[in-house]
Amino acid sequence: MMIGIENGLEIKCVGCGHVEGTVMIGSLSYQTYDELGDVSSVLGQFECESIGTPTRGSIHDIIIRQLTQGLDIEVKNYNWADFIPEALEDGEIAAGMGTPSLATAATQQTHSPKHVPVAAHRYEGG
């Protein structure tokens, strides 16, 4: 729907169903939002890096593209969010965006607490 609207489709969104929020995970070498205090500082750590998200047009993709406008950060889309933890482990991306369960999946898949939430966002409507 979001891609359609962006391309001129004449519809409007009257409701959304995503309630889990969006979390950004990265390795322990990055500081968290709690440590840095603002989103700009968190994202600044990822200049000249790639951040993975689910498919283009997903809410996670839209959020990170909006937040990284004007920054030298590549957004890399994955057809399946399940590929993001492996991409993190392989160093293909520096961070990943997705639902909160992404942090759990990354920890379980890599068998270590190497990846931690860097920032979280919950849209409260309006």
C-alpha positions as CSV (number, residue, x, y, z in Angstrom):
1,M,0.0,0.0,0.0
2,M,2.7,2.5,1.0
3,I,4.6,1.9,-2.3
4,G,1.3,2.4,-4.2
5,I,0.6,5.7,-2.5
6,E,4.2,6.8,-3.2
7,N,3.6,6.0,-6.9
8,G,0.4,8.0,-7.1
9,L,-2.3,5.4,-6.2
10,E,-5.3,7.4,-5.0
11,I,-6.2,5.7,-1.8
12,K,-5.9,6.6,1.9
13,C,-4.9,4.5,4.9
14,V,-7.8,4.4,7.4
15,G,-6.2,1.9,9.8
16,C,-3.1,-0.1,10.6
17,G,-2.6,-3.3,12.4
18,H,1.1,-3.3,13.4
19,V,1.3,-3.1,17.2
20,E,4.6,-4.8,18.0
21,G,6.8,-1.8,17.3
22,T,10.1,-1.6,15.5
23,V,13.5,-2.5,17.0
24,M,17.0,-1.9,15.6
25,I,19.6,-4.5,16.5
26,G,23.4,-4.3,16.1
27,S,26.5,-5.8,17.6
28,L,27.8,-5.0,21.1
29,S,30.3,-2.6,19.5
30,Y,27.5,-0.1,19.0
31,Q,26.1,2.1,21.7
32,T,22.3,2.0,22.5
33,Y,19.7,4.7,22.5
34,D,19.8,4.6,26.3
35,E,23.5,5.3,26.2
36,L,23.4,8.0,23.6
37,G,20.1,9.7,24.3
38,D,18.8,10.5,20.8
39,V,18.1,8.8,17.5
40,S,20.5,11.0,15.5
41,S,23.4,9.9,17.6
42,V,22.4,6.2,17.3
43,L,22.1,6.5,13.5
44,G,25.3,8.4,13.2
45,Q,27.2,5.3,14.3
46,F,26.1,3.6,11.1
47,E,27.3,6.2,8.6
48,C,28.9,4.4,5.6
49,E,27.3,1.1,6.7
50,S,24.2,-0.9,5.7
51,I,21.1,-1.5,7.7
52,G,18.9,-4.5,6.8
53,T,15.1,-4.5,6.9
54,P,12.2,-6.7,5.7
55,T,10.9,-6.0,2.2
56,R,10.6,-2.5,0.7
57,G,7.4,-0.9,1.8
58,S,7.3,-2.7,5.2
59,I,6.8,-0.4,8.1
60,H,10.3,-1.1,9.3
61,D,11.7,-0.1,5.9
62,I,9.6,3.1,5.8
63,I,10.8,4.1,9.3
64,I,14.5,3.6,8.7
65,R,14.3,5.3,5.3
66,Q,12.7,8.3,6.8
67,L,15.1,8.5,9.7
68,T,18.2,8.1,7.5
69,Q,17.3,10.7,4.9
70,G,20.5,12.8,4.3
71,L,22.8,10.2,5.9
72,D,25.2,8.0,4.2
73,I,23.5,4.8,5.2
74,E,22.4,2.1,2.8
75,V,19.1,0.4,3.5
76,K,19.2,-3.2,2.3
77,N,15.9,-5.1,2.0
78,Y,15.4,-8.8,2.6
79,N,12.5,-10.8,1.2
80,W,12.4,-12.7,4.5
81,A,13.2,-11.1,7.8
82,D,14.6,-14.4,8.9
83,F,17.7,-13.6,6.7
84,I,18.6,-10.5,8.8
85,P,20.3,-12.3,11.7
86,E,22.5,-14.3,9.3
87,A,23.4,-11.1,7.5
88,L,24.4,-9.5,10.8
89,E,26.5,-12.5,11.8
90,D,28.3,-12.5,8.4
91,G,28.9,-8.7,8.5
92,E,26.8,-8.1,5.4
93,I,24.9,-5.4,7.4
94,A,25.8,-3.4,10.5
95,A,22.3,-3.4,12.0
96,G,18.9,-4.8,11.3
97,M,15.3,-3.5,11.7
98,G,12.3,-5.5,12.4
99,T,9.8,-6.6,15.1
100,P,11.0,-7.1,18.7
101,S,11.3,-10.8,18.1
102,L,14.1,-10.1,15.6
103,A,16.5,-9.4,18.6
104,T,15.5,-12.8,20.1
105,A,16.0,-14.6,16.8
106,A,19.4,-13.0,16.2
107,T,20.6,-14.1,19.7
108,Q,19.2,-17.7,19.2
109,Q,20.4,-18.1,15.7
110,T,24.0,-17.0,16.4
111,H,24.0,-18.9,19.8
112,S,25.3,-15.8,21.6
113,P,24.1,-12.5,23.1
114,K,26.1,-10.7,20.5
115,H,23.2,-8.7,19.0
116,V,21.4,-6.3,21.3
117,P,18.6,-3.8,20.7
118,V,20.1,-0.4,19.7
119,A,16.9,1.6,19.5
120,A,13.1,0.9,19.6
121,H,10.2,2.9,18.2
122,R,6.6,2.4,18.9
123,Y,4.1,4.5,16.9
124,E,1.2,5.5,19.2
125,G,-1.1,6.6,16.5
126,G,-2.5,9.9,15.5
